Amino acid sequence: MHRSLIVLPDDTGRPIIEAIAAARESLRIKMFLFSDPDLLAAVIGARQRGVDVRVMLNPARRSGEVENQGSRQALEDAGVSVEDSNPAFAVTHEKSLVIDGETAFVHSLNWETKNLTETRDYAVVTSHRHEVDEIVTCFDADWTREKFDPGEDSHLIWCNINGRNRVARFIDSANESLFLQNERYQDEVIIERLVRATRRGVRVHVLARPMHFLKAGKLVEGVEGLRILEDLGAKVHKLRGLKLHAKMMLADGQRAIIGSINLAPGSFDDRRELAIEVHDEAVVGRLRQVADRDWENSRPLDLSDEGLIADLEADEPDIAEKLALEERSEAEHGHHRRHGDKEQAGHHGEEHHEESNHKGHHGNHRVG
């Protein structure tokens, strides 16, 4: 029994495709978005060689936007059994694969080409019997529209069951450092736990997406959550060179959570989500390397009033009023710019010094 890590886009989709190609008896696939042609071909190929293939697809977003129609038609035309995800949930955001009932993949990525080639994403591969069995049991329950209850001793992290509690306890367990990659930082309970972490001296480093990627109705929670963390000493950056889609947390460089869960109320309360907590050195060791490299390739996310207005006003003209931001007059802006240039030069020097000091900020291994 072991666990291993797939890092996207570094590893490409090849490990997933090869695993599907090696399937002998069955495939259980639950996916939010599925459109990549190579993965479609691999799944169809498995069905054509006699593998029992069942695919569960999320039919639509909460907005009502229909998804996965073309892929569903292609799969059904090839004889693959396809069902909509469980209607008991507003959205099924879980992304999982089980091969022959023996090996499970817990993804942050969708099966879209961009998630294999353009975004930072992960998948944990596990052959631990209890973890595989939980995912199989949930899949079969959702397939037949029955209730799934992993029990108090659940090894995995499920929403809307134990997700918020498990993530909160994970944050509480950090002693030295927390490194987070997520698209959303909106859940008040999780923000409060991160605040507590900063106050007890934990170094918190956050990678987030620029604010214009947030939905209009989520701007207040998304912006204010990050500003609170920054005000209390957390470092909040944006990734350069890759789009951030990962949902990963690394505590003390020794334990990690990877899966589909965004740090937002909807994910914890209304959606089917899945994540896995790992402490295997082979997995967390590589995560430390990726986290250090991503941090080095990141820059501070400008959460100042001026920075937020510049980022958001094109799509949200009333953003200053909505977020109670202060708009500078042109004269003030010019004065700020002249003085800011001098301060920025000093800031870059400090930033370079900080990144050098924090090159190993993710735990006892390479910790500054």
N, C-alpha and C positions, 0 to 999 in steps of 0.2 A: 504494500500500500504506500502510495506516495502522492505528493502534490507537485505541480510544476506551474510555471508562469509563461504566458504568451504576452508579448509587448507589441502593440501596434503603434505606428506602422512598421517598426523595425523588423518584426518577424514575418510580415506579410500574412496573408490568409492561408499560406501553405500548410501549417500544422493542423488547421481545422479541416481543410480539404483532404489531407492525407489520412486523418483519423476517420472521416466519413468513408473514404475509399476502403478502409480496412474493416469496416463493420461487416459482421457475419450474419447477425440475426435481427437486430432491431435498431431503429433510431427514434428517439423522442425529441422533438424540436419545439421550443416555445420561444417566439420572437416578436418583438415590437414592430420592427421593420425588416423586410426580407426582399431584396431586389438584386443582389450581386449575381451576375450571370455565371461566374465560376462556381459559386456555392450552390446555385440552383442546379447546375449541371451535375455536380457531385451528388446531391440529394436524389435527383432523378436517376442517375446512374446506379445508386444503391438500390432503388426500387426495381430497376430493370434486371438486376442480378438476383432478385428474390428476397431482399431485405424487407422486413416489415417496417414501413416508414409512416409515422404519424407526425403531423405538423399542426401546431396551434398558432394562429396569427391574430394579432390585435386588429380588429376590423376598421377602427376609426379613432381619431384623436378626440379629446374632450370637446373640441370645437365642432365636431361633426365631420371634419375632413376625412374622407374615406382613404384607407391605405391598403396596400398589398394586393389589390385586385388582380393586376397582371401576373404577379407571382403565383397567386392562388390558382388562377386559370391554368397556368403552365404546369403546376404540380398536379392538379386534378386530371388534366389531359394525359399525364404520364402514369396515372393510376395511384398516385399518392393520396392517402387519406388526410384531408384537411378540415379543421374545424375552427370556428371563431373562438377566441379566448373566452374565459368564463364571464358571462354578463353580470355576475355579482359584483364585479369591480368596474369602476369608471373607465379604467384603462389597465391592460396588462402590459407592464413595462419590463417584466422579467425577460432575460435573454439567456436561455439555457439549452444545452444539448446533452443527451445521454446516449451512449453507444453500448449496445448489447447488454444494457442493465449493469454494466461493470465500470464504466468511466464516465464522469460528468464534467462538463465545461460550464463554469459560471462566468458570464460575460458582463463587461460594461458596454461592449460594442453592439450595435445593430449589425445585421448582415447586409449592409449597404457598401458599395465600393468605396465611398469616401471614408468609411470607418476602418477600412483596411489599408488605405493609402494616404490619408490626409490628417487624421485625428489621433491625438494621444488617447489610447484605449488599452484595456487589459482583458485577459481571460485567465482564470485559474482552472487548471485541470486537476481533478482529484479522482483517486480510485479508493478512497476510504469508504468502507462499506456503509457506515451509518450516514454519510453525506450523500452518497449516490442514492441510497434507499429513500431518503427524505425527498430528494428531487423527483424520483420516480413516483413516489406516493402522491406528491402534490400534482404532478402532471396527470396522473390517472384520475385523481379527484376532480381536477378542472375539466378534464375531457368528458367526464360523466356528470358534471355539474353537481358534485357532492362537496360537502364541507371538508376542508383540510385543516387538521390541527396537529402540529408537530409536537405538542406537549411542552412542558416546562423545561425538559432536558434537551430541547432542540439544539443541534450542533450548528445549524445554519441560521441566517438572519432573514426573516420573512416579514414583508409588509402585506397587509396591515395587521400583523400579529404581534411580533416582538421587536420590530425594527427600531422604533424610536428608543426603547429601553436599552437595547443592545448597543446602539451607537452612542448613547449618552454614557453608558458604563465604560465603553471603550475609551472615550475622551477622559472620563474621570480617572482611568487607570494610568494615564500618562504622567510620568515624573519629570522628564527633561525636555522632550520635544514632541511636537505634533506637526506633521506635514500633510496638507489636504489638497487634493485636486477635485474640484466639483464645479458643475455649471451654476448651481444655485445655493445660496446661503440665506435661507428665508425662514427656517423653522425656529420659533422663539425658544423652545426648550434646548435645541442644539446650540443656538447662539449663546444662550445663558451658560451652558456647560463650557463652551469655548472661552467665554469671559472669565469664568472661574479658573480655567486652566491658566490664562494669562496672569491672573492675580496671585496664583500660587507659584509663579515663576517659571512655568512651562514656556519654552520658546515656540511660538505658533507661527508657522509659515503657510500662507494660503495662496494657491493659484486659482484664479477665477477668470471668467470671460469678461470682456468689456461690457459695460452696462447696457449698451444699445442692443445686445442680444436678448435681454429680458423682455418678456411680454409686458405690454403697457400696464396691465392690471397688477403686475408683480413688482413694479419698480420701487414702490415705497419700502416693501419688506426687503427686497434684494439689495438696494442701495444702503439702507440704514443698517442692516445686519453687518455689512462689510465695514461701514464707517465706524460703527461701535467697536468692532474688533481692532481696527487700525488705531482708534483713539486710545485703546488700552494697551497698545504696544505690539500687536500682531503685525507681521509684514505681509502686505497684500500685493501680489504681483499678477501680471498677465503674461501668458506664454507667447513667445515669439517663434515663428517658423512652422508651428503646428497649431491646428485648432484643438481646443480643449473639450473633450467629451467624457473623459474618464471620471469615475466616481471611486476615488481611492483615498484612504487615510492610513498614515504610517505613524505609529507611536513609539518613541524612544528608539527608533531604528530596529525594533525587534518584533513588532506585531503589526499586522495590516488588515484592513477590511477592503475588499474589492467586490463590486457588483453593479447593480442597476440603480441604486438608490440615490436620487438627488436629495439634498438637505432642505427639503421643502415640505410643508404640511400635507400637500396632496399626495406626495410619495409615501409618507408614513401612514396616512389615514384612509385613502381612497383607492390605492392602486395595488395590484399584485406586483411585488418587487422581490428580488432575491440578491443576497450578498453572502460572502463567506469570509470568516476571520481565519487568518493563517499566521503561523509563527515559524514555519520551516525556514531554515537558514538559506536554502537554495532559492527560495521565493523572495524573502525579505532582503536578502543580500543583493539580488538584482534590482529590487525596487529601490533600495538606497542609491544604487548607481544611477538609475533613471531619474529619481527625484533630484539628485545633485546636478545632473546634467540639465534637467528642465529648469531648475532654479537659476543656473548659470545663464541659460538662454531666455530668461524672463526679465521684465522691467517693472518698476512700480506702477500699479494701476492708479491713475490720477482720480482720487475721490474728493478733491476739493470742489467747492461750489463752481469755480470757474471751469475746472476740468469736466465736471458732470454736464454743465450747460453746453460746452463745446461738443461733447460726445452725443448728447441726446436731443438737442433742440431741433435738429433737422426733422426728426420723426415725431417729436413731442414738443411743439412750440410753447406749450404752457408748463414746461417741466420746472421752471424756476418757481412758479407758484405752487405746483403740486408737491414739490419736495422742500419748499421754504428755502430756496437757494438765493443767495445775494448776487444780483447782477451788477457788475461794475460799469461805471460810465466810461466813455472812451478815454477821458483824461486820466481817470484812475487806472484804467487798463494799461495805458502807456507808462505811467509812473511805476506800476507794479512790474511791468515787463522789464524796464531798465534795471530796477533793483533785483528783480527775480533772476535776470541773467547772471548777475554776480553770485546770487545765492545758489543758483543751479550749478554753477561751476564748482562751488564748494560741495554741493550735494552729491555731484557725480563722484567727487573724490571720496566722500564718505561712503557712498554706495559701493564703490570699488573695494574700499577697505572692509566694509561690512560683508560683502560677498566672499572676500578672501577669508575673513574670520569665520564665516558660516559655511564654508565649503562642505563641511561635514556636519550640518546642523540637524541631521535626521536621527541621531542616536549615538550610542557609545562607539560605534564604528565611524571613523572620520568625523567625530564630533568636535566642534569648536567651543 
